[in-house]
Every structure is written in structure tokens, then in C-alpha cells.
Amino acid sequence: MKNLKNAIGLLTITGLLFTSCMDDKKNNQSNMTDSETSQDAKLEANSKAMSSNSDKMMINKNVSDGNTTTTKSGDVVTRSINTKVNAMQISGWDGFNKLSIQMKKIEDADFNTKSAAIPNMGSIIASLQSTRPDWMKTEEITEDIKDVQKEYNEYIKEQNGKEKRNVRNLEELNEAYDDLVEEINETFDKYVKINRKANEEYKEEIMDDGDVDDAREEYNEEIKKLNKVADDK
């Protein structure tokens, strides 16, 4: 009987300790949640107090997610996918978006199919430069556009010649287009990186001492780098 009482007493103590630990864990989680909520509220309150164009770019959860970012003018731009053909699309660039769709459609086609489709892309390729938005005007992209147009014209010029030559010209056109896509992605990623870093600097400053002016200064110092991205206007 004595052993039974001891066992019951031990179970009771263990239960109390377990309950206490669970309560402590819940309290810690609650405190962490309250702290995070407080920080978010603090951040939101400070950001709402701002009015300048650059301030509107700060602490926007929809900005700089990897495929959404802002330009130096504060415009929100996106890199998306046309779900019908899985072609990349860039905000405000009609010429590239159309070319991307057409190139994707013939990506896995045979030579004869590609040969029939390419000549119909002349007006689209010609519009790459004129429809390009300001924030995508970099020297590298300019050069890649020229290369695409050069290889296209070379292909059209010699399309009635030897098949071997046509195959090579088509490969060079594809390579030029791939280089353009790569450079567009790299440029977009620059915008994402700059915006993300600026937002991080702003948030860290707000969490440190709550000084909005200091936070804005840190943010603006980073966001200035956007001015250097589009260097070919």
C-alpha cells in the first residue's frame, strides 16, 4: 500500500511538472507571438506616416518576392509566366512578351516547323527596342537585342540557301535569344536584390530604435542603386 501511495504521489508530481512545462512553453510562444505582432504593428505604423514616392516602396510584402519588384520611379513590375505555353513575360514589354510566346511554341518543333514560323516573327523582333520599358534599358540588353535582330536578318537573308547553313543560322538565332532572356532575368534580379536589401535595412533600423528618419536614410542609401541599373537611356 505504501508503495502504491508513493507511486501515486510521484505521478502527481510528474503531472504537475509536465503541466507547468506546457504552460511555460505556451507562455513563451505567446510572448514571441505578441512580440512579433508588436514589431509588425510598429513597422506598419511608421511606414504609414511616410508620404514620399520612395517611401511607398518600403515594407511592401508584395514587393521583391523574387518575381515582383519596384523600379526607381516606384512602379511595381513583375516577371511572370504565360500559363498556356509556359513563356516568360515582363511587365510593359510587349515586343519581348510576344516573342517569348512564339519562341516557346516552337521550342521543341522540328527544323521545318521552325523554318516556317521564324519568318513571321519579323515585326515582333523589330519591336523589341521600341517597346522596351525604361527600367529594362541596360547596355547589355541593348546589345542582346541587336544580336537577335542581326541573327534574324541573317537567317532571313539565307533561308533559301543550303539547309546546313540554315540550320546553323537558326541555332545562332536561338543562342542570341537565349542570351537576351538570360540578361533580362539578371537585370530583373538586380532590382529584386536592391529592393530587398533596402527594405531589410529599413526594418532593422526601425526595430533597433524606432527612428523613422534614420530608417528612411538607410533605405534611401540602398535604393539609390536602382538609378544605376538602367544605364542605356
C-alpha positions in Angstrom: 0.0 0.0 0.0 2.9 2.3 0.9 4.4 1.7 -2.5 1.1 2.4 -4.2 0.8 5.7 -2.4 4.4 6.6 -3.3 3.7 5.8 -6.9 0.6 7.9 -6.9 2.4 10.8 -5.3 5.2 10.5 -7.9 2.7 10.5 -10.8 1.0 13.6 -9.3 4.3 15.5 -9.0 5.3 14.5 -12.6 1.9 15.6 -13.9 2.3 18.9 -12.2 5.8 19.4 -13.6 4.6 18.4 -17.1 1.7 20.9 -16.9 4.0 23.6 -15.7 6.4 23.0 -18.6 3.5 23.1 -21.1 2.3 26.3 -19.5 5.7 27.8 -19.8 6.0 26.8 -23.4 2.6 28.3 -24.2 3.6 31.5 -22.4 6.9 31.7 -24.3 5.1 31.1 -27.6 2.5 33.7 -26.7 5.2 36.2 -25.8 7.0 35.5 -29.1 3.8 36.0 -31.0 3.0 39.2 -29.1 6.5 40.5 -29.7 6.3 39.7 -33.5 2.9 41.3 -33.6 4.1 44.4 -31.8 7.1 44.7 -34.2 4.8 44.4 -37.2 2.4 46.9 -35.8 5.3 49.2 -35.1 6.7 48.8 -38.6 3.3 49.4 -40.2 2.6 52.5 -38.1 5.9 54.1 -39.0 5.5 53.2 -42.7 2.0 54.7 -42.8 3.5 58.0 -41.6 5.5 58.4 -44.8 4.4 60.1 -48.0 7.3 60.4 -50.5 7.4 58.3 -53.6 10.3 56.2 -52.4 8.6 55.7 -49.0 5.7 53.9 -50.8 8.2 51.2 -51.8 9.1 50.4 -48.3 7.9 47.3 -46.4 5.6 46.2 -49.1 5.2 42.4 -48.6 4.2 42.0 -52.2 7.4 43.7 -53.5 10.7 41.9 -54.0 9.3 38.4 -53.6 11.5 37.3 -56.5 9.1 37.9 -59.3 7.7 41.3 -58.2 9.8 44.3 -57.5 9.8 48.1 -57.9 11.7 50.4 -60.3 13.4 53.7 -59.3 10.2 55.5 -60.1 8.3 53.3 -57.6 6.3 51.4 -60.2 5.6 47.8 -59.3 6.7 45.4 -62.1 6.5 41.7 -62.4 8.2 38.7 -64.1 5.5 36.1 -64.8 4.7 33.1 -66.9 2.2 32.8 -69.6 0.5 29.6 -68.4 -0.7 28.5 -71.9 2.8 28.0 -73.3 5.0 28.5 -70.2 6.6 31.6 -71.7 8.2 34.3 -69.5 6.5 37.7 -69.5 7.9 41.1 -68.4 5.7 44.0 -67.3 5.2 46.5 -70.0 7.4 44.9 -72.7 5.0 44.0 -75.5 7.6 43.1 -78.1 9.5 40.7 -75.8 6.4 39.1 -74.4 5.1 38.3 -77.9 8.5 36.9 -79.0 8.7 34.8 -75.8 5.4 33.2 -76.6 6.3 32.5 -80.2 9.7 31.1 -79.4 8.2 28.9 -76.7 5.6 27.5 -79.1 8.3 26.2 -81.5 10.9 25.3 -78.8 10.6 21.5 -79.4 9.5 21.7 -83.0 11.4 20.1 -85.9 13.5 22.2 -88.3 10.8 22.5 -91.0 8.3 23.8 -88.5 10.7 26.3 -87.1 11.7 27.4 -90.6 8.1 28.1 -91.4 7.4 30.0 -88.2 10.5 32.2 -87.9 9.9 34.5 -90.9 6.5 35.5 -89.4 8.3 37.0 -86.3 10.0 39.9 -88.2 7.7 42.6 -86.9 7.9 41.3 -83.3 11.7 41.2 -83.3 11.8 44.7 -84.9 9.7 46.0 -82.0 11.9 44.7 -79.2 13.8 48.0 -78.9 10.8 50.4 -79.4 8.5 48.6 -76.9 11.2 48.1 -74.2 10.3 49.9 -70.9 12.8 52.4 -69.5 13.6 50.2 -66.5 14.9 47.4 -68.8 17.1 49.8 -70.8 20.6 48.4 -70.0 23.6 48.4 -72.2 23.8 44.6 -72.1 20.1 44.2 -73.1 20.6 46.7 -75.9 23.5 44.6 -77.3 21.5 41.3 -76.9 18.6 42.9 -78.8 20.9 43.9 -81.6 22.3 40.4 -81.7 18.8 38.9 -82.0 17.9 41.2 -84.8 21.2 40.6 -86.6 20.9 36.8 -86.4 17.3 37.0 -87.5 18.2 39.1 -90.6 21.0 36.7 -91.4 18.6 33.8 -91.2 16.0 35.5 -93.5 18.7 36.5 -96.0 20.0 33.0 -96.4 16.8 30.9 -95.8 16.6 29.8 -99.4 20.2 28.6 -99.4 21.7 25.4 -98.2 19.9 23.6 -95.4 23.2 23.1 -93.5 23.6 26.9 -93.5 20.0 27.5 -92.5 20.4 25.1 -89.5 23.4 26.9 -88.3 21.7 30.3 -88.7 18.7 29.1 -86.7 20.9 27.8 -84.0 22.7 31.2 -83.7 19.3 32.9 -83.6 18.3 30.7 -80.8 21.5 31.3 -78.9 21.1 35.1 -79.3 17.5 34.9 -78.0 18.7 32.7 -75.0 21.3 35.3 -74.2 18.6 38.0 -74.2 16.4 36.1 -71.9 19.4 35.5 -69.5 20.2 39.1 -69.4 16.6 40.1 -68.8 16.5 37.8 -65.8 19.8 39.1 -64.4 18.5 42.7 -64.7 15.2 41.8 -63.0 17.1 40.1 -60.2 19.2 43.2 -59.7 16.0 45.2 -59.0 14.8 42.4 -56.6 18.1 42.4 -54.7 18.3 46.2 -54.3 14.7 46.4 -53.1 15.1 43.5 -50.7 18.3 45.0 -49.2 16.8 48.4 -48.8 13.7 47.0 -47.1 15.9 44.9 -44.8 18.0 48.0 -43.8 14.8 50.0 -43.1 13.3 47.3 -41.0 16.4 46.7 -39.0 16.7 50.4 -38.2 13.0 50.6 -37.1 13.4 47.5 -34.9 16.6 49.0 -33.4 15.4 52.3 -32.1 12.1 53.1 -33.9 13.7 56.2 -35.5 11.8 56.8 -38.8 14.2 59.3 -40.1 17.2 57.1 -39.6 15.3 54.2 -41.2 14.4 56.3 -44.2 18.0 57.4 -44.6 19.3 53.8 -44.5 16.6 52.8 -47.0 17.3 55.7 -49.4 21.0 54.9 -49.3 20.4 51.4 -50.6 17.6 52.3 -53.0 19.8 54.8 -54.8 21.4 51.8 -56.5 18.3 51.4 -58.7 19.4 54.5 -60.6 22.4 52.6 -61.9 20.5 49.6 -63.3 19.0 51.1 -66.4 22.2 52.7 -67.8 21.3 52.9 -71.5 18.6 55.5 -71.9 
